[in-house]
C-alpha cells in the first residue's frame, strides 16, 4: 500500500502553514514529522487522513490501491460520554463503523429494500470517528452497485479490519500490555497513562493499510515505549509519526519531514534522525554561505556603481571647465571619458540585475527559558508519614518519606502505578485516608501538570495568564507570551482552543513569571517541540530549588541531573540509587 503526496499545502486565511509538500509513503517507510508547535504538523496529519481539516488545502493525495484504509490516531483521542474501553477499541480500530454499515446493508437485503433504502445513516459510514476517516469510504457507502454487491464489499472491509476475531484478540492484547483497567471502565475516568495504554492497544489490534500517529509516546511508560518501538520497527505498514521523542525518532524512523516555521518551508530528509540533524545543520550552513557570497558580490557591485557615478560627476565638471578653453580636442577627450564611464556604470548595473538573488535565511527563533526563583523554603519541603490513599480497588501506600530543600527527585513507574497520586499527596491536594501528609513552610510551588489543566477554560489566554500574575501590566504579559511563541493571535484566543503544545508553552511561561522554590513537572515534554524540550532541560539544570520530576523521556532522564530516584510500583514507593 502506498500513499502519494503531491504539492500539498495548507493555510489559515492569510497565514500559510506549509506548501508544495511532495513525498511518498511506501511499505516499510516510517516518516517522522517534526517542527515547532504551531507549524501545522497535526493539520498535515489530518489532511493525509482526510479528517476534519479546518485549514484551506491544496495539492493531491493518492492511495494505491484506492481501497486501502488509513488509520489515524490523534494525540488527544476523543473520549465520548459513556464510552467504555471496549467501545473505544471497537471504534478506533474502525470495526464498529464497519459493523454498523454491514448491518445496515444486511437489514436492507433481508427486507428486499431498494438501493436508496439501503444507504446507511451518517453515523454508520465507515470512517466517522473510527480512526479511519477516509473520504473514499464515505462515497463508497452511498453510491455504487446493488445492495448485495455493497454488502459483499462491506463484509470484505470488516474482515480486512479484523472484525471477525477482534473480540477474541482484545483480552489477550490487554493482558500483554499490562492494561490495569477493565474493558468495561469508562474512558472518561482513565488517567493519561491509562488512556495511553489503551491507545497502544489500538495500535496492536488495528489492521489498517497506512498508519498516521500523532504523538503516540505521550504518557506512555518505559515498558509501553519499548512495546511501541517494537511494533513500529516490526511492522511493514507505511507510517507517518508526529513525535518529539528523540529516542523514538533515532531508533524507528526512515525519513524526516520537517515543517520549518521560521523559514516558512518544508524539507524532506531521507535517513534516520541523527542523519537529519547532521544534514539540516549542513544545509543551514550552506544557505548562510550562499547568502553571504551573494550579499558580498551585490555589495561590491553597488560600491563599484557608486564609485563610477562619482567619477562621471567629476568628469562632467571637468568637461564643463575645459569647454571654456575653446580647444575642441580637449573637449572631445573629456566627453569621451565621460561617455566611457557612463557605459561602465550601465555594465555594472546590468551585472547587478543578472545576479541571482539569494534570500537571507531567517534567524532561527529560539525559546530562551528560565525558571524564576523564589526565596528558599524551609529545610523540610514535604513529609509523608504512613500516608495511605484508597481509590476504588487501588491503594497507594503506606508511604513514609521526606523531601528536603535542594532535592532533585525523579519519579518513575508504570502507567497507573500511582505517580500522579503521590504528587497530589505531597502537594497537599489530596488528604490521606490514613497517616499524615504535610507541606513545609514558605513553599512556593510551580507546576506543569500532566493534564495541562491550568489553561483549559474558554477565557482568552492573555486574561487567564494575567490573572495568575495580577501585578503585571498587560503589555508585559503579552511580551512574555510572545517570547514563548504565543503571539497576539494566541493571546486573544480561548485557552481551550490552543493545541496541547501551546498550552504547555503557556504553563512554562508561568514558571518564568512567578518565583518558585519547588518545581513539579509531570511529563513536561509531552506535546513540546524539540527546541523547547532542550530549553526546558537547560532551565531545569540551572534551577537551584527543589525538583520533583515525573518523566519517561529517556533522553531527559539522561540529561537532567538528579540526586534521588523514586520508583512507584502498584502503589508502593521504593527509593533506588540515583543515576
N, C-alpha and C positions, 0 to 999 in steps of 0.2 A: 504494500500500500504506500502511495506517495502523495504528498501534498505539495503543490507548486504555488509559490507566492510570487506574483509578478507586479512590480510597480505599485505596491501597496502604500497608501498614505492615509493619515488621519489628522483632523483639525477640529478644534473647538472654536467656531467663529473665525476670528482673525488669527487665533493662536494655532500655529502649525506644530503638531506633536512630532511627527515623522513623515517622511516622504520617500518615494522611489525605492522601497524595500523589495529586493528580489533574492530569493533563495529557495532551495528545495529540501524537503524533509523526506528522507527515504528510509526503508527498513534498516535498523541498526544505528540510525542517527540519533544523537541526543544533543539538541541545541540548547545552550544556556542563554537566557535572555537577561541582560544586565543593563543597568542605567540608574541615574539618580531618581529619587522619589519624585513623582510627577512628570517623568519623561514620557509616559504612555505605555509602560510595559503591560499592565493589566488590560488596557484598551486594545493593544495589539493582540493579546491572547484571546480576548472576547471576539475580536474581528476574525481571527483564524477559526474560532468555534462557531461563527455565525450566531453568536449570542446577542443579547440586547446591548447594542453599542450606541451610546448617546453622541459620539463624535461623528463628524462627516467623513465618510470613507471614499477612497478612490483606489483603483487597481483591480486585480483579478486573483481569485483563488480557485485552484483546480484540483479536485480529488481524482486519483487514478487507482482503482476503478471508481466510477461515480457512486456506487452503492456503499463505499467504505463508510464506517462510522467513526465519529470523533468524540472522544471523552474529554470533558473539561471539568477540572476540579478547582474551584475558587479558593482563594486564600482565607476567606471567611464564609464557609458554607452556610447557606440559608438554613436556619433551624425553624421549621414550621410548628405552630402551636399544636400540641397533642401528638406530634410525630414521634414514634419510638425509634430506637436504634435499628430495629429490624426494618421498619418502614423506610428509614433513611437509606439503608443499604440497598433496598429494592429500587428506590428512586434514583440514587446516584449511579448505580450500575446500568441504568436505562431499562431494566427489566420490567419495572412497574408500568411505565408508559407503553412499552411494547406489549405487555399483557393486556392492558386496557384496550388497545387498538385491536389486538387479535380477538378479544372477547366481543367487542362491538361488531366486528365483521362476522364472527361465528353466529351471533344472535341474528344478524341480517340474513345469513344463509338459512338458518333454521326457520325464519319467518317468511322466506322467499321474497324478501324486500327488493326493491329496485336499487340500482347503484346509488342514487341520490339519498335513499333512506339509509344506506349503509355508511354514509360519511360519518366519521366519529366526531364527537364534540371537541372543541379546542383543548379541553383537559385531557383528552385521550390521544392527542397527537404525539408521536414519538419525538422526543427532544424537549418537550416542555418541562423545564426544571429537572431533567433527568441526568444531567451531566453529559448529554449528547444533543446539544441544541443545533441540529443540522437542518438548514432551510430546505434542502432537497428532500428530507424525510417528510417535512410538512406537506410539500407538494404531492409527494407520492401517496399521502394518506387520503387525499381528496380528489385526485384525478387519476385516470388510467382505466384499465380493463374492467372486466366484470368482477362481481363480488368474490367468486371462487378464486380467481387469479390473485386478487388482492389479499385474500385470506392466506393463500399459499405464500405470498411474499412476506406477509406479517409473521406467519409461523417460522419461516426461514430466518427472519430477523431476530425473533425471540430466541430461537435456538442458537444463533450466532452470538448473541449477547450472554449466553449461558443460563437462560431461564430454566431449562429442563432440570438442572441439578443445583441451582443456586441455593435453595433452602437446605440442601444436604451439605453444601460446602461452607455455609456461613458459620455454624457452630465450630467446625474444625479450624477455620481461619481465626475466629475469635479466640479460641484456646491457644493457637500457635503464637499469636502476637501478645498474649497476656492481657486481653481486654478484661478489666476488672468489674465492669458494669454488666447487668443483664440485658438481653436483647429487647426486653420489654420496657427498659428505662427510657423516660422522655429525653430527647436530645437537648431540650432547652435547659435541663438540670445538670448537664455534664460540664465538668471543668474544661479549661482549654487543653490540658494534656489528654484528658479522656476523649474529647472530640477529635484531637489529632490522631489518636489510636484508631478511632472509627474511620477517619479519612484514610489511614494506612490500610485498613481492612478493605475499603472500597477499591484501592489500587490492586490488592491481591485477588479480589473477586472479579474485577472488570474484565471484559473481553472486547474492548474497543480496538479499532484498527490503527488509530492515531490518538496519542495522549497529550493533553495540554495541562500542565501542572503549575499553579500559581502559589509560590512559597510553600511547598509541601513539607519543609522541615520545621515550620513554626510549631513550637510547643512539644515537639517530639523529644523523648528522652534518648539516651545514648543507644539503648537497645533498638528503639524504633528507628533511629537514624541508620544503624547498621542494616536493619531489615530493608529499609527504603533503598539504600545504596545497592544491596544485593539484588533487589527487584529491578532497579534501573539497569545495572550492568548485565544482568542475566536475561533481559528481555530484548527481543528483536523489533518490538513495536516502535515506530518513529515517535519521538517525544520532543516537545519544547517545554523547557522548565524555566520559570522565573524564580530565581533564587539569589540570595546574597550570602548563602552558606559557603564560605571559601573552601572548606574541606570537600563538600559535595561537588562543587564545581571542579576542583582539582582532580577528583577521583572518577567522575562519571561522564562529563560532557565530551563530545567530539568536535564541537564548534561553538563559537560565541557570536551572538548578535548583540551589539552594543547600541543603545539609544543614547546618544550624547546630547544632553540638554544644552550644555554650554556652547557647543559648536553647531547645534541645530542640524545634526546629520546622523545617519545610520550607517554603521560599518559592520561587515560580516567577516569574521576571522575563522579560518579553518584551524583545527587543532584544539588542544586542551586549554585549561585555564591559565597555566603558567606560560604557555606559548602565547596566549592572548596578551598577558601583561607585558611580556617582552616585545612583542610585535607592536602593540599600541604605543609603548614608550618610544620605540624606534620611529614609528610613523609620526608621532608628535615632534620628535627631534628633527626629522626631515622636513616637516611642514614649516617649522620655525626657521630652519636653514634656508629653505626655498624663499620664504618671505623676506628674510634679511638680505639675501642675494638680490632679489627684485628691488627691495627698498633702496639698497646701496646703488644699484645701476640707475634707478629712476632719479635718485637724488643727484648723482653725478651728472646726468643729462640736464636736469633742471639748473644745476650750478653752471654748466657749460653754456646753456642758453642765456642765462643771466649775464655771464661774462661777455659773451658775444654781443649782446644788446648794448652793454656799456661801451664796447669798442665801436659799435656802429654809431652810437650817440656822439662819442668823441670824434670819430671820423667825419660826421656831418658838421660838427662845429668847426673842425679844421678846414674842411672844404669851403665853408662859408667865409672863413678868414682869408683863404688863398684866392677865392674868387675875386676879391678886390684887387689882387695883383695884376690882373688882366692877362696873365700868361695862360693861354688856353691849354698847353700841355700839362702844366702843373694842376690845373683844374680837372682835366680829364683823368689824370692819375688818381687824384683824390676821389672822384666819383666812382672810378673803377674799384678802388679799395673798399668803398662803402657798399657797393653792389655785391662784391665778393663776400664780405662779412654777412650781408643780409641773406645770401644764398646758404652760407654755413648755418645760420640760425634756422632757416627752413629745413635744412637737412637734419639738424639736431631735433627739431620738433617732430619731424616725421619718424625719427628713430624712437622718440619717446612714445609716440602714438602706437608704433608697431610692437612695443614692449608688451608681452603677455602679462596682464595684471595678476598678481598672486594675492588673494585676500589675507589679511593678517589673522592668524589663529587667535581665537578669543582666549582671554585669560581664563584658566580653569577656576571655577568657583570652588572655594574650599570652606567648609564649616570650621570656624575657629571656636571650639567649645572649651569652656572651663566650668568648674563647679564652685559656686560661691561658698566660702567657709564661714560658719557661724562661730562665735566663741565656744571653746571646748566645753563639753558636758562634764559631769562628774566622772569619777573613775569607773563606776558601775553604770553601764548603759541600760542593760535589761537583765532580769533574772527570771528563771522558771524553777519552781520547787515542787516536784512531784505533780506537775501540771498534766491533766488529762482532759481531752476533748472528745466527745462522742457525737458522731453524725450518722444516724441510722446504724448500719452494720459496721461502719468504720470507726476505729478508735485510734487517736494519737496519744502516745504516752504510755506510762508516766514519763515526763521529761524533766530532768534536773540539770540545769546548765546556767552559765553566766556569760554575758557579753561585756567585755571590758573596753574602755576607751582605747581607740587605736587598733582594735582587732580588725583584720581583713579576712572575713569568713566566706568561703564559697560553699554553697549547699547543693548537693547533688542527690539524685534518686529517681526512681522510675515514675512515670506518669501515674498520678493517683496515690502516691506513697504518703502524701501529707506535707509537702514542702510549703505550699501557699498557706495552709492551715497553721503551720509552725510560725510563719512570718506574721500572720494576723494575731497570733497569741503573743508573740514578742512585742508587737507594736501596741498592744492594748485594745485592739479592735474586737477581740474575742475573749470572752470570760471563760476560764476553765471550769469544767464540771467538777473537777477535783483538784486539789492542790492550790498553788498560788502563782500568780504572774504579776510582775511589776516593771514599770519603765522608770529609768533613773531620772535624776534631776537635771534640768536645763538641756534636755534632749530636743534638738530640732531635727525633725525627720524630713528628708527629701526622698521621694519615692517615684519610681516608674513601675506601675503595677502591670501584671500580665494582661489584664483586660483593657488597659489604656482607658480606664473609666473616667479619668479626670476631664477629658474633653469629649463627651458623648451626648451633650444636650443640644437643643435646637437654637440656642443663642449664638450670636456672632462670636467668632473666635477671639477677636480683639477685646470684646466686652468680658468674656469669661476669663481671659488671661488678665485683664485689668483688675478684675475683682480679686484675683489672687495676690496682686501687688498693688493695693489701693493707694499707696503713696507715689506711684509712678505716673507721670503725665502720659497722656495718650500717645503723644509723639514718640516717647521713649519705648512704650510698649510695641508700637508698630516697627520701630527701628530694630529692636531685639528680635522680633518675629521674622523680619526680613533677613537678618543675619543667619537665621536657621532655615532659609529657603521658603519662608511663608510670607509672601509679599502682600500687596494691597488686596488682590483678588481673594487670597486665602483669608485675610483678616476680616473681610466683610461677610464671608460665608458662615453658615451654621456649622458648628463643630462636628455635628453628627454626619455632615456631608463630606467631611475630609476623609482621605484614604487612611488606612491604618498607619502607613509610614509617616504621613503628615501629622497625625495625632501623636505619634511617638516623638517627632521633632518638637512639637509644642510642649510635650512633657519634659523634654530635655532642656528647653528654653527656660522653663520654670526653675530648674536646678541652677541655672546661671543667674537668675533674677533674685532668688531668695537664699539667704545664708542657711546652710545646714551643717550639722556635725554627725549625723547618722544617715548614710546613703544606703537606700534599699532598692535594689534592682532585680526585678523578677522577669527573666527572659528579655533583657533590654534590647538585644539585637534583632528580635522579631520585627519584621517589616522595614528595618533600616537598610539604606543602601550602603555600598561598600565604603565610600569615603567617610560617611557619618559613623560607621562602626569603628573605623580607625581612629577618628577623633574622640569617640567615646572611650575607647581603650586608653588613649593618652590622658584624657581628663581623669579617669578613674585612677590611673597610675600616679598622678600628681596630687590627688586628694589626700589630705592629711588626717581626716577624721576616721570614723568607724564605718565599715562597709559590710553589708550583708548582700551577697550576690548569688542569685539562682540563675544558672545558665547551663545549657547543653551545647553551646557554641564551642566546638573543640579548639578552634584557634584562639578564641578569647580566653579559654581556660589555660592555654599555654602562654598567652601574652601578659595577662594581668597577675601582678604579684599578690599573693595571699599568705596569711600567717596561720590560718586554721582551715580545716576542711571537715564539714559535717556531711554525713550520709544518712538519708532517711529511707527506710525500707519497711513498708507495711505499717507505718505509724510509729516505728522505733527509731530513735536518734542515736547514731553512733559517731564518735569523733575519730577520724582517721588521721594518719600522719599528713602534714601539709606537704603539697607537692614541691 
